[in-house]
Amino acid sequence: MRKPGVLSERRGVAMVEFALSLTFLIPLLLGTFIFGFRLIRSIQMSQITRDLGHMYIRGIDFRNTGPQANAQTLASGFDLSSTGKSLIVLSKIKLIQQVDCDAANATVGIPAGQTCANLGKTVFIEQLTVGSTSIAGSQFGTPTPTTSSSVSVKDQGRTSTTRTSNFDPILALKAGEFAYVCEMFNQTPELDVPGLSGQPQVYARTIF
């Protein structure tokens, strides 16, 4: 026959052990749920970037309100308004060759055959945005200066601030090739647990 005191003691130990285990289990469960929801959102965003990237590479001009409205419809639920929680960044990138240097130098009266600052570098040709630009910027950089989101021939060849950042290790372009990049950012404050979930943002991209 068990003594009543011993039984109470064992129950007390079990409760303490259970309470201690919760300090590990609750963060684990929260992290699992947050990761799962963000993974689902990332998959959805990857599909959106593929669709918009296909439109971009086929010449759809997202400077116009019609294509922008189409993008917002395609990404319905992600709030691509100018004050919303999401952003699309579309970039066209190329590798600068000597012919590009000659064209850039010609704009300032330098004879053909001379090198330029961006020779052999990947630079932005243009960069367009749809959504809230206050959320983030392209992970490959933001070109300056631009006119109507396009980089001039002179700046493509001669201005260092039109170069990409960390793009070459991802895709090594050859002479005459272009890369079309579609990036999407989505703020997720509803999936944020301070100190546990990291930055409350989901990112996806597609490169053609």
N, CA and C atoms as a LAMMPS dump frame, in Angstrom:
ITEM: TIMESTEP
0
ITEM: NUMBER OF ATOMS
624
ITEM: BOX BOUNDS ff ff ff
-5.0000000000000000e+02 5.0000000000000000e+02
-5.0000000000000000e+02 5.0000000000000000e+02
-5.0000000000000000e+02 5.0000000000000000e+02
ITEM: ATOMS id mol type element x y z
1 1 1 N 0.849 -1.197 0
2 1 2 C 0 0 0
3 1 3 C 0.888 1.253 0
4 2 1 N 0.576 2.159 -0.947
5 2 2 C 1.381 3.382 -1.052
6 2 3 C 1.011 4.371 0.037
7 3 1 N 2.008 5.029 0.527
8 3 2 C 1.774 6.055 1.517
9 3 3 C 1.248 7.33 0.842
10 4 1 N 0.241 8.005 1.405
11 4 2 C -0.313 9.23 0.8
12 4 3 C 0.73 10.309 0.541
13 5 1 N 1.69 10.447 1.415
14 5 2 C 2.717 11.476 1.233
15 5 3 C 3.594 11.227 0.036
16 6 1 N 3.911 9.946 -0.183
17 6 2 C 4.749 9.595 -1.33
18 6 3 C 4.028 9.876 -2.629
19 7 1 N 2.731 9.56 -2.701
20 7 2 C 1.932 9.796 -3.908
21 7 3 C 1.844 11.285 -4.221
22 8 1 N 1.617 12.097 -3.224
23 8 2 C 1.539 13.546 -3.427
24 8 3 C 2.869 14.102 -3.916
25 9 1 N 3.957 13.538 -3.356
26 9 2 C 5.284 14.003 -3.76
27 9 3 C 5.543 13.696 -5.225
28 10 1 N 5.138 12.482 -5.645
29 10 2 C 5.347 12.108 -7.049
30 10 3 C 4.518 12.985 -7.988
31 11 1 N 3.295 13.291 -7.583
32 11 2 C 2.461 14.181 -8.402
33 11 3 C 3.086 15.567 -8.505
34 12 1 N 3.635 16.028 -7.397
35 12 2 C 4.283 17.336 -7.418
36 12 3 C 5.48 17.365 -8.34
37 13 1 N 6.273 16.299 -8.327
38 13 2 C 7.43 16.214 -9.214
39 13 3 C 6.994 16.184 -10.667
40 14 1 N 5.918 15.435 -10.955
41 14 2 C 5.412 15.344 -12.327
42 14 3 C 4.937 16.697 -12.83
43 15 1 N 4.282 17.468 -11.973
44 15 2 C 3.806 18.793 -12.376
45 15 3 C 4.965 19.731 -12.665
46 16 1 N 6.001 19.641 -11.837
47 16 2 C 7.183 20.479 -12.063
48 16 3 C 7.855 20.103 -13.374
49 17 1 N 7.985 18.793 -13.613
50 17 2 C 8.594 18.33 -14.862
51 17 3 C 7.781 18.774 -16.067
52 18 1 N 6.455 18.698 -15.948
53 18 2 C 5.588 19.126 -17.056
54 18 3 C 5.734 20.623 -17.319
55 19 1 N 5.778 21.415 -16.26
56 19 2 C 5.94 22.865 -16.408
57 19 3 C 7.27 23.207 -17.068
58 20 1 N 8.322 22.493 -16.676
59 20 2 C 9.634 22.738 -17.275
60 20 3 C 9.65 22.354 -18.755
61 21 1 N 8.979 21.25 -19.078
62 21 2 C 8.955 20.819 -20.482
63 21 3 C 8.205 21.816 -21.358
64 22 1 N 7.189 22.502 -20.786
65 22 2 C 6.439 23.48 -21.568
66 22 3 C 7.317 24.647 -22.015
67 23 1 N 8.33 24.982 -21.223
68 23 2 C 9.213 26.09 -21.615
69 23 3 C 9.969 25.781 -22.91
70 24 1 N 10.087 24.51 -23.243
71 24 2 C 10.72 24.111 -24.504
72 24 3 C 9.681 23.801 -25.58
73 25 1 N 8.56 23.181 -25.163
74 25 2 C 7.565 22.733 -26.138
75 25 3 C 6.796 23.894 -26.764
76 26 1 N 6.444 24.894 -25.956
77 26 2 C 5.65 26.008 -26.495
78 26 3 C 6.418 26.787 -27.557
79 27 1 N 7.672 27.212 -27.32
80 27 2 C 8.419 27.871 -28.41
81 27 3 C 8.59 26.975 -29.632
82 28 1 N 8.782 25.667 -29.402
83 28 2 C 8.931 24.739 -30.515
84 28 3 C 7.666 24.68 -31.356
85 29 1 N 6.513 24.608 -30.698
86 29 2 C 5.246 24.557 -31.42
87 29 3 C 4.989 25.866 -32.16
88 30 1 N 5.247 26.994 -31.485
89 30 2 C 5.054 28.29 -32.142
90 30 3 C 5.953 28.423 -33.367
91 31 1 N 7.219 28.023 -33.202
92 31 2 C 8.147 28.095 -34.331
93 31 3 C 7.712 27.217 -35.481
94 32 1 N 7.181 26.04 -35.18
95 32 2 C 6.711 25.131 -36.233
96 32 3 C 5.548 25.738 -36.995
97 33 1 N 4.594 26.323 -36.266
98 33 2 C 3.447 26.943 -36.914
99 33 3 C 3.874 28.13 -37.779
100 34 1 N 4.75 28.983 -37.239
101 34 2 C 5.199 30.165 -37.982
102 34 3 C 5.956 29.75 -39.237
103 35 1 N 6.853 28.793 -39.1
104 35 2 C 7.611 28.317 -40.257
105 35 3 C 6.677 27.728 -41.305
106 36 1 N 5.691 26.966 -40.859
107 36 2 C 4.754 26.353 -41.803
108 36 3 C 3.955 27.383 -42.574
109 37 1 N 3.415 28.387 -41.878
110 37 2 C 2.623 29.423 -42.55
111 37 3 C 3.489 30.241 -43.511
112 38 1 N 4.724 30.53 -43.098
113 38 2 C 5.616 31.289 -43.977
114 38 3 C 6.036 30.462 -45.182
115 39 1 N 6.204 29.172 -45.004
116 39 2 C 6.548 28.304 -46.133
117 39 3 C 5.415 28.277 -47.148
118 40 1 N 4.182 28.184 -46.673
119 40 2 C 3.028 28.217 -47.574
120 40 3 C 2.986 29.534 -48.337
121 41 1 N 3.206 30.628 -47.615
122 41 2 C 3.197 31.944 -48.259
123 41 3 C 4.334 32.07 -49.274
124 42 1 N 5.503 31.524 -48.952
125 42 2 C 6.632 31.57 -49.876
126 42 3 C 6.33 30.809 -51.166
127 43 1 N 5.661 29.676 -51.058
128 43 2 C 5.285 28.906 -52.247
129 43 3 C 4.329 29.706 -53.12
130 44 1 N 3.354 30.357 -52.49
131 44 2 C 2.415 31.196 -53.24
132 44 3 C 3.141 32.344 -53.927
133 45 1 N 4.079 32.967 -53.225
134 45 2 C 4.82 34.091 -53.793
135 45 3 C 5.728 33.645 -54.93
136 46 1 N 6.28 32.457 -54.831
137 46 2 C 7.132 31.941 -55.913
138 46 3 C 6.332 31.799 -57.197
139 47 1 N 5.092 31.352 -57.074
140 47 2 C 4.243 31.23 -58.264
141 47 3 C 3.92 32.6 -58.851
142 48 1 N 3.675 33.573 -57.984
143 48 2 C 3.382 34.931 -58.45
144 48 3 C 4.592 35.519 -59.184
145 49 1 N 5.793 35.344 -58.631
146 49 2 C 6.982 35.886 -59.289
147 49 3 C 7.232 35.199 -60.632
148 50 1 N 6.934 33.917 -60.726
149 50 2 C 7.083 33.233 -62.027
150 50 3 C 6.127 33.811 -63.057
151 51 1 N 4.877 34.014 -62.652
152 51 2 C 3.879 34.532 -63.591
153 51 3 C 4.207 35.961 -64.023
154 52 1 N 4.55 36.803 -63.055
155 52 2 C 4.879 38.193 -63.397
156 52 3 C 6.189 38.269 -64.171
157 53 1 N 7.146 37.401 -63.833
158 53 2 C 8.399 37.365 -64.571
159 53 3 C 8.188 36.978 -66.025
160 54 1 N 7.292 36.025 -66.275
161 54 2 C 6.972 35.642 -67.655
162 54 3 C 6.356 36.821 -68.412
163 55 1 N 5.493 37.562 -67.743
164 55 2 C 4.889 38.735 -68.385
165 55 3 C 5.959 39.782 -68.686
166 56 1 N 6.867 39.991 -67.739
167 56 2 C 7.917 41.003 -67.895
168 56 3 C 8.856 40.656 -69.042
169 57 1 N 9.252 39.398 -69.136
170 57 2 C 10.198 38.999 -70.18
171 57 3 C 9.555 39.061 -71.56
172 58 1 N 8.223 39.026 -71.607
173 58 2 C 7.523 39.123 -72.883
174 58 3 C 7.181 40.559 -73.269
175 59 1 N 7.691 41.511 -72.494
176 59 2 C 7.567 42.909 -72.891
177 59 3 C 6.429 43.679 -72.256
178 60 1 N 5.73 43.087 -71.276
179 60 2 C 4.676 43.829 -70.587
180 60 3 C 5.317 44.949 -69.77
181 61 1 N 4.839 46.179 -69.98
182 61 2 C 5.434 47.349 -69.335
183 61 3 C 4.681 47.65 -68.039
184 62 1 N 5.297 47.337 -66.914
185 62 2 C 4.646 47.533 -65.622
186 62 3 C 4.734 48.976 -65.139
187 63 1 N 5.184 49.881 -66.009
188 63 2 C 5.044 51.3 -65.693
189 63 3 C 3.589 51.741 -65.856
190 64 1 N 2.841 51.012 -66.674
191 64 2 C 1.466 51.383 -67.005
192 64 3 C 0.48 50.844 -65.966
193 65 1 N -0.61 51.563 -65.807
194 65 2 C -1.591 51.215 -64.778
195 65 3 C -2.271 49.877 -65.06
196 66 1 N -2.469 49.551 -66.338
197 66 2 C -3.128 48.292 -66.675
198 66 3 C -2.352 47.078 -66.184
199 67 1 N -1.075 46.934 -66.575
200 67 2 C -0.266 45.825 -66.054
201 67 3 C -0.11 45.846 -64.533
202 68 1 N -0.041 47.036 -63.946
203 68 2 C 0.048 47.113 -62.491
204 68 3 C -1.213 46.55 -61.841
205 69 1 N -2.378 46.875 -62.439
206 69 2 C -3.642 46.33 -61.924
207 69 3 C -3.676 44.815 -62.097
208 70 1 N -3.134 44.332 -63.215
209 70 2 C -3.071 42.884 -63.428
210 70 3 C -2.2 42.209 -62.366
211 71 1 N -1.09 42.863 -62.026
212 71 2 C -0.207 42.323 -60.988
213 71 3 C -0.917 42.28 -59.644
214 72 1 N -1.675 43.323 -59.328
215 72 2 C -2.405 43.357 -58.062
216 72 3 C -3.479 42.285 -58.019
217 73 1 N -4.11 42.023 -59.167
218 73 2 C -5.118 40.961 -59.234
219 73 3 C -4.471 39.597 -59.071
220 74 1 N -3.343 39.411 -59.749
221 74 2 C -2.627 38.135 -59.67
222 74 3 C -2.154 37.863 -58.243
223 75 1 N -1.784 38.921 -57.532
224 75 2 C -1.302 38.781 -56.152
225 75 3 C -2.377 39.189 -55.154
226 76 1 N -3.618 38.939 -55.496
227 76 2 C -4.707 39.304 -54.583
228 76 3 C -4.533 38.573 -53.257
229 77 1 N -4.755 39.298 -52.174
230 77 2 C -4.527 38.739 -50.852
231 77 3 C -3.19 39.156 -50.262
232 78 1 N -2.317 39.715 -51.112
233 78 2 C -1.003 40.155 -50.64
234 78 3 C -0.906 41.677 -50.539
235 79 1 N -1.931 42.391 -50.96
236 79 2 C -2.002 43.85 -50.834
237 79 3 C -0.805 44.537 -51.49
238 80 1 N -0.857 44.621 -52.829
239 80 2 C 0.204 45.265 -53.598
240 80 3 C -0.066 46.754 -53.832
241 81 1 N -0.871 47.364 -52.985
242 81 2 C -1.117 48.795 -53.127
243 81 3 C 0.118 49.573 -52.68
244 82 1 N 0.131 50.868 -52.981
245 82 2 C 1.296 51.696 -52.656
246 82 3 C 1.516 51.838 -51.152
247 83 1 N 0.49 51.55 -50.364
248 83 2 C 0.626 51.62 -48.904
249 83 3 C 0.377 50.254 -48.273
250 84 1 N 0.473 49.197 -49.069
251 84 2 C 0.154 47.857 -48.593
252 84 3 C 1.318 47.159 -47.916
253 85 1 N 1.236 45.819 -47.89
254 85 2 C 2.221 45.012 -47.17
255 85 3 C 3.151 44.228 -48.096
256 86 1 N 3.053 44.485 -49.403
257 86 2 C 3.868 43.706 -50.344
258 86 3 C 4.505 44.603 -51.401
259 87 1 N 5.562 44.083 -52.019
260 87 2 C 6.281 44.815 -53.057
261 87 3 C 6.798 43.837 -54.101
262 88 1 N 6.648 44.216 -55.37
263 88 2 C 7.233 43.492 -56.496
264 88 3 C 8.339 44.368 -57.086
265 89 1 N 9.52 43.8 -57.307
266 89 2 C 10.624 44.506 -57.946
267 89 3 C 11.02 43.731 -59.198
268 90 1 N 10.954 44.4 -60.345
269 90 2 C 11.304 43.804 -61.633
270 90 3 C 12.573 44.478 -62.151
271 91 1 N 13.575 43.676 -62.452
272 91 2 C 14.858 44.23 -62.894
273 91 3 C 15.327 43.547 -64.162
274 92 1 N 15.931 44.347 -65.051
275 92 2 C 16.58 43.819 -66.25
276 92 3 C 18.07 44.119 -66.125
277 93 1 N 18.893 43.086 -66.301
278 93 2 C 20.324 43.173 -66.019
279 93 3 C 21.116 42.654 -67.215
280 94 1 N 22.28 43.267 -67.479
281 94 2 C 23.154 42.751 -68.538
282 94 3 C 24.617 42.938 -68.157
283 95 1 N 25.485 42.24 -68.879
284 95 2 C 26.934 42.335 -68.688
285 95 3 C 27.488 43.356 -69.676
286 96 1 N 28.203 44.343 -69.176
287 96 2 C 28.73 45.413 -70.026
288 96 3 C 29.932 44.92 -70.831
289 97 1 N 29.857 45.12 -72.161
290 97 2 C 30.929 44.751 -73.08
291 97 3 C 31.574 46.02 -73.656
292 98 1 N 32.611 45.829 -74.469
293 98 2 C 33.307 46.977 -75.044
294 98 3 C 32.377 47.813 -75.913
295 99 1 N 31.473 47.156 -76.626
296 99 2 C 30.53 47.903 -77.463
297 99 3 C 29.657 48.817 -76.614
298 100 1 N 29.321 48.371 -75.396
299 100 2 C 28.529 49.207 -74.492
300 100 3 C 29.368 50.378 -73.983
301 101 1 N 30.658 50.105 -73.733
302 101 2 C 31.552 51.192 -73.325
303 101 3 C 31.671 52.234 -74.427
304 102 1 N 31.805 51.769 -75.671
305 102 2 C 31.921 52.704 -76.796
306 102 3 C 30.678 53.583 -76.887
307 103 1 N 29.5 52.965 -76.693
308 103 2 C 28.261 53.736 -76.756
309 103 3 C 28.185 54.734 -75.603
310 104 1 N 28.612 54.303 -74.408
311 104 2 C 28.582 55.194 -73.253
312 104 3 C 29.578 56.327 -73.402
313 105 1 N 30.791 56.006 -73.879
314 105 2 C 31.822 57.028 -74.038
315 105 3 C 31.463 58.041 -75.119
316 106 1 N 30.743 57.557 -76.134
317 106 2 C 30.356 58.451 -77.225
318 106 3 C 29.478 59.594 -76.741
319 107 1 N 28.728 59.348 -75.668
320 107 2 C 27.822 60.388 -75.158
321 107 3 C 28.582 61.545 -74.518
322 108 1 N 29.857 61.3 -74.17
323 108 2 C 30.66 62.371 -73.565
324 108 3 C 31.879 62.702 -74.421
325 109 1 N 31.874 62.23 -75.668
326 109 2 C 32.919 62.602 -76.613
327 109 3 C 34.22 61.846 -76.496
328 110 1 N 34.213 60.653 -75.897
329 110 2 C 35.435 59.848 -75.796
330 110 3 C 35.498 58.895 -76.987
331 111 1 N 36.656 58.774 -77.664
332 111 2 C 36.766 57.931 -78.854
333 111 3 C 36.48 56.461 -78.551
334 112 1 N 36.024 55.73 -79.563
335 112 2 C 35.756 54.303 -79.433
336 112 3 C 37.042 53.551 -79.088
337 113 1 N 36.9 52.434 -78.413
338 113 2 C 38.043 51.621 -78.036
339 113 3 C 38.542 51.885 -76.631
340 114 1 N 38.066 52.963 -76.018
341 114 2 C 38.465 53.275 -74.649
342 114 3 C 37.606 52.461 -73.664
343 115 1 N 38.192 52.089 -72.543
344 115 2 C 37.438 51.346 -71.541
345 115 3 C 36.533 52.286 -70.752
346 116 1 N 35.679 51.678 -69.925
347 116 2 C 34.804 52.465 -69.052
348 116 3 C 34.707 51.767 -67.703
349 117 1 N 34.156 52.445 -66.723
350 117 2 C 34.178 51.969 -65.337
351 117 3 C 33.466 50.631 -65.155
352 118 1 N 32.431 50.379 -65.954
353 118 2 C 31.626 49.18 -65.745
354 118 3 C 31.95 48.038 -66.705
355 119 1 N 33.033 48.135 -67.449
356 119 2 C 33.4 47.075 -68.388
357 119 3 C 33.573 45.748 -67.64
358 120 1 N 32.859 44.714 -68.102
359 120 2 C 32.916 43.4 -67.461
360 120 3 C 32.059 43.273 -66.216
361 121 1 N 31.26 44.303 -65.91
362 121 2 C 30.386 44.285 -64.739
363 121 3 C 28.936 44.073 -65.171
364 122 1 N 28.137 43.5 -64.271
365 122 2 C 26.698 43.407 -64.533
366 122 3 C 26.033 44.666 -63.995
367 123 1 N 25.172 45.256 -64.829
368 123 2 C 24.506 46.505 -64.462
369 123 3 C 23.012 46.387 -64.727
370 124 1 N 22.269 47.271 -64.094
371 124 2 C 20.835 47.352 -64.333
372 124 3 C 20.554 48.125 -65.618
373 125 1 N 19.639 47.606 -66.418
374 125 2 C 19.124 48.341 -67.572
375 125 3 C 17.889 49.131 -67.159
376 126 1 N 17.083 48.487 -66.314
377 126 2 C 15.92 49.161 -65.742
378 126 3 C 15.499 48.425 -64.478
379 127 1 N 14.716 49.112 -63.66
380 127 2 C 14.146 48.497 -62.474
381 127 3 C 12.784 49.13 -62.197
382 128 1 N 11.762 48.282 -62.134
383 128 2 C 10.385 48.733 -61.94
384 128 3 C 9.851 48.173 -60.631
385 129 1 N 8.928 48.883 -60.02
386 129 2 C 8.331 48.411 -58.767
387 129 3 C 6.808 48.501 -58.84
388 130 1 N 6.165 47.558 -58.157
389 130 2 C 4.712 47.576 -57.982
390 130 3 C 4.451 47.281 -56.513
391 131 1 N 3.746 48.184 -55.839
392 131 2 C 3.455 47.977 -54.426
393 131 3 C 4.096 49.028 -53.552
394 132 1 N 4.326 48.675 -52.304
395 132 2 C 4.839 49.628 -51.323
396 132 3 C 6.368 49.615 -51.315
397 133 1 N 6.969 50.658 -51.84
398 133 2 C 8.432 50.734 -51.937
399 133 3 C 9.096 50.987 -50.585
400 134 1 N 8.316 51.296 -49.556
401 134 2 C 8.894 51.524 -48.227
402 134 3 C 9.234 50.212 -47.524
403 135 1 N 8.78 49.091 -48.072
404 135 2 C 8.991 47.795 -47.415
405 135 3 C 10.429 47.344 -47.516
406 136 1 N 10.999 47.421 -48.722
407 136 2 C 12.342 46.882 -48.951
408 136 3 C 12.845 47.365 -50.302
409 137 1 N 14.031 46.901 -50.673
410 137 2 C 14.59 47.141 -51.999
411 137 3 C 15.159 45.848 -52.524
412 138 1 N 15.451 45.815 -53.808
413 138 2 C 15.992 44.602 -54.418
414 138 3 C 17.231 44.12 -53.674
415 139 1 N 17.365 42.814 -53.523
416 139 2 C 18.55 42.25 -52.889
417 139 3 C 19.796 42.412 -53.757
418 140 1 N 19.604 42.846 -54.995
419 140 2 C 20.73 43.037 -55.908
420 140 3 C 21.084 44.503 -56.082
421 141 1 N 20.401 45.377 -55.349
422 141 2 C 20.719 46.79 -55.401
423 141 3 C 19.648 47.615 -56.103
424 142 1 N 19.78 48.917 -55.992
425 142 2 C 18.863 49.861 -56.629
426 142 3 C 19.686 50.827 -57.467
427 143 1 N 19.503 50.834 -58.795
428 143 2 C 20.35 51.668 -59.657
429 143 3 C 20.018 53.148 -59.542
430 144 1 N 21.049 53.966 -59.587
431 144 2 C 20.886 55.419 -59.666
432 144 3 C 21.984 55.976 -60.575
433 145 1 N 21.666 56.986 -61.373
434 145 2 C 20.344 57.573 -61.535
435 145 3 C 19.51 56.796 -62.558
436 146 1 N 18.202 57.039 -62.538
437 146 2 C 17.313 56.449 -63.532
438 146 3 C 16.354 57.516 -64.053
439 147 1 N 15.853 57.295 -65.262
440 147 2 C 14.827 58.155 -65.847
441 147 3 C 13.664 57.262 -66.243
442 148 1 N 12.515 57.473 -65.592
443 148 2 C 11.348 56.612 -65.81
444 148 3 C 11.711 55.145 -65.582
445 149 1 N 12.512 54.913 -64.533
446 149 2 C 12.934 53.567 -64.106
447 149 3 C 13.969 52.931 -65.016
448 150 1 N 14.44 53.66 -66.041
449 150 2 C 15.444 53.126 -66.955
450 150 3 C 16.796 53.799 -66.719
451 151 1 N 17.864 53.042 -67
452 151 2 C 19.224 53.559 -66.857
453 151 3 C 19.732 53.978 -68.233
454 152 1 N 20.294 55.165 -68.337
455 152 2 C 20.772 55.667 -69.62
456 152 3 C 21.977 54.871 -70.103
457 153 1 N 22.251 54.957 -71.409
458 153 2 C 23.399 54.27 -71.995
459 153 3 C 24.687 54.731 -71.331
460 154 1 N 24.803 56.027 -71.085
461 154 2 C 26.008 56.567 -70.443
462 154 3 C 26.19 55.975 -69.052
463 155 1 N 25.116 55.952 -68.26
464 155 2 C 25.222 55.461 -66.889
465 155 3 C 25.419 53.94 -66.832
466 156 1 N 24.911 53.233 -67.819
467 156 2 C 25.161 51.792 -67.867
468 156 3 C 26.655 51.5 -67.946
469 157 1 N 27.355 52.295 -68.725
470 157 2 C 28.773 52.053 -68.918
471 157 3 C 29.68 52.75 -67.932
472 158 1 N 29.288 53.936 -67.472
473 158 2 C 30.249 54.792 -66.764
474 158 3 C 29.934 55.055 -65.287
475 159 1 N 28.743 54.693 -64.816
476 159 2 C 28.355 55.048 -63.447
477 159 3 C 28.331 53.81 -62.549
478 160 1 N 29.123 53.822 -61.495
479 160 2 C 29.264 52.638 -60.642
480 160 3 C 27.989 52.304 -59.872
481 161 1 N 27.135 53.302 -59.65
482 161 2 C 25.922 53.064 -58.862
483 161 3 C 24.827 52.357 -59.663
484 162 1 N 25.107 52.029 -60.913
485 162 2 C 24.148 51.231 -61.688
486 162 3 C 24.528 49.752 -61.693
487 163 1 N 25.631 49.399 -61.024
488 163 2 C 26.054 47.998 -60.967
489 163 3 C 25.159 47.19 -60.03
490 164 1 N 25.069 45.893 -60.292
491 164 2 C 24.351 44.997 -59.394
492 164 3 C 25.244 44.634 -58.21
493 165 1 N 24.627 44.107 -57.186
494 165 2 C 25.351 43.651 -55.999
495 165 3 C 25.023 42.179 -55.749
496 166 1 N 26.051 41.346 -55.672
497 166 2 C 25.899 39.919 -55.366
498 166 3 C 25.065 39.157 -56.398
499 167 1 N 25.039 39.644 -57.635
500 167 2 C 24.283 38.943 -58.668
501 167 3 C 25.133 37.911 -59.401
502 168 1 N 26.386 38.22 -59.646
503 168 2 C 27.256 37.336 -60.435
504 168 3 C 27.373 35.919 -59.877
505 169 1 N 27.48 35.717 -58.553
506 169 2 C 27.564 34.341 -58.05
507 169 3 C 26.296 33.519 -58.309
508 170 1 N 25.178 34.204 -58.515
509 170 2 C 23.911 33.501 -58.737
510 170 3 C 23.736 33.128 -60.195
511 171 1 N 24.079 34.053 -61.092
512 171 2 C 23.949 33.793 -62.53
513 171 3 C 25.046 34.541 -63.269
514 172 1 N 25.934 33.792 -63.905
515 172 2 C 27.036 34.393 -64.665
516 172 3 C 26.563 34.654 -66.093
517 173 1 N 26.355 35.916 -66.424
518 173 2 C 25.888 36.277 -67.758
519 173 3 C 27.045 36.266 -68.755
520 174 1 N 26.708 35.938 -69.996
521 174 2 C 27.675 36 -71.084
522 174 3 C 27.364 37.215 -71.956
523 175 1 N 28.278 37.52 -72.874
524 175 2 C 28.093 38.674 -73.76
525 175 3 C 26.784 38.553 -74.519
526 176 1 N 26.006 39.631 -74.511
527 176 2 C 24.751 39.66 -75.252
528 176 3 C 23.563 39.081 -74.513
529 177 1 N 23.779 38.524 -73.318
530 177 2 C 22.68 37.944 -72.553
531 177 3 C 22.065 38.973 -71.606
532 178 1 N 20.783 38.795 -71.338
533 178 2 C 20.068 39.618 -70.367
534 178 3 C 19.48 38.706 -69.298
535 179 1 N 19.362 39.212 -68.098
536 179 2 C 18.676 38.505 -67.019
537 179 3 C 17.453 39.334 -66.612
538 180 1 N 16.331 38.643 -66.462
539 180 2 C 15.101 39.279 -66.007
540 180 3 C 14.795 38.735 -64.617
541 181 1 N 14.701 39.631 -63.655
542 181 2 C 14.544 39.227 -62.255
543 181 3 C 13.224 39.77 -61.717
544 182 1 N 12.463 38.887 -61.08
545 182 2 C 11.236 39.305 -60.398
546 182 3 C 11.363 38.917 -58.933
547 183 1 N 11.344 39.912 -58.053
548 183 2 C 11.441 39.684 -56.614
549 183 3 C 10.152 40.136 -55.938
550 184 1 N 9.779 39.428 -54.882
551 184 2 C 8.578 39.795 -54.13
552 184 3 C 8.878 39.782 -52.642
553 185 1 N 8.432 40.823 -51.963
554 185 2 C 8.568 40.945 -50.516
555 185 3 C 7.172 41.042 -49.911
556 186 1 N 6.974 40.387 -48.778
557 186 2 C 5.681 40.44 -48.09
558 186 3 C 5.919 40.561 -46.591
559 187 1 N 5.401 41.615 -45.993
560 187 2 C 5.511 41.782 -44.553
561 187 3 C 4.507 40.87 -43.849
562 188 1 N 4.963 40.237 -42.768
563 188 2 C 4.104 39.289 -42.049
564 188 3 C 4.073 39.61 -40.559
565 189 1 N 3.563 40.776 -40.166
566 189 2 C 3.526 41.1 -38.728
567 189 3 C 2.646 40.147 -37.934
568 190 1 N 1.654 39.538 -38.603
569 190 2 C 0.777 38.605 -37.905
570 190 3 C 1.478 37.287 -37.571
571 191 1 N 2.649 37.054 -38.19
572 191 2 C 3.414 35.841 -37.921
573 191 3 C 4.7 36.149 -37.172
574 192 1 N 4.694 37.235 -36.426
575 192 2 C 5.907 37.674 -35.733
576 192 3 C 5.813 37.353 -34.246
577 193 1 N 6.819 36.63 -33.756
578 193 2 C 6.971 36.398 -32.322
579 193 3 C 8.341 36.955 -31.946
580 194 1 N 8.401 38.118 -31.298
581 194 2 C 9.691 38.755 -30.998
582 194 3 C 10.663 37.801 -30.317
583 195 1 N 11.884 37.784 -30.852
584 195 2 C 12.915 36.935 -30.286
585 195 3 C 12.862 35.494 -30.726
586 196 1 N 11.846 35.143 -31.536
587 196 2 C 11.688 33.748 -31.931
588 196 3 C 11.582 33.572 -33.431
589 197 1 N 10.82 34.439 -34.079
590 197 2 C 10.474 34.214 -35.49
591 197 3 C 11.394 34.92 -36.479
592 198 1 N 12.341 35.745 -36.009
593 198 2 C 13.202 36.46 -36.93
594 198 3 C 12.481 37.628 -37.58
595 199 1 N 13.017 38.085 -38.714
596 199 2 C 12.43 39.233 -39.4
597 199 3 C 11.036 38.886 -39.922
598 200 1 N 10.023 39.712 -39.632
599 200 2 C 8.653 39.402 -40.059
600 200 3 C 8.429 39.733 -41.536
601 201 1 N 9.111 39.006 -42.4
602 201 2 C 9.01 39.261 -43.835
603 201 3 C 9.322 37.973 -44.603
604 202 1 N 8.608 37.767 -45.711
605 202 2 C 8.843 36.611 -46.578
606 202 3 C 9.329 37.137 -47.929
607 203 1 N 10.306 36.445 -48.507
608 203 2 C 10.932 36.875 -49.767
609 203 3 C 10.913 35.728 -50.76
610 204 1 N 10.647 36.056 -52.021
611 204 2 C 10.705 35.056 -53.103
612 204 3 C 11.201 35.748 -54.353
613 205 1 N 11.85 34.996 -55.239
614 205 2 C 12.325 35.582 -56.487
615 205 3 C 12.371 34.517 -57.583
616 206 1 N 12.315 35.01 -58.81
617 206 2 C 12.481 34.157 -59.99
618 206 3 C 13.402 34.906 -60.957
619 207 1 N 14.356 34.186 -61.542
620 207 2 C 15.305 34.782 -62.494
621 207 3 C 15.21 34.044 -63.818
622 208 1 N 15.039 34.806 -64.875
623 208 2 C 14.985 34.225 -66.231
624 208 3 C 16.219 34.668 -67.009
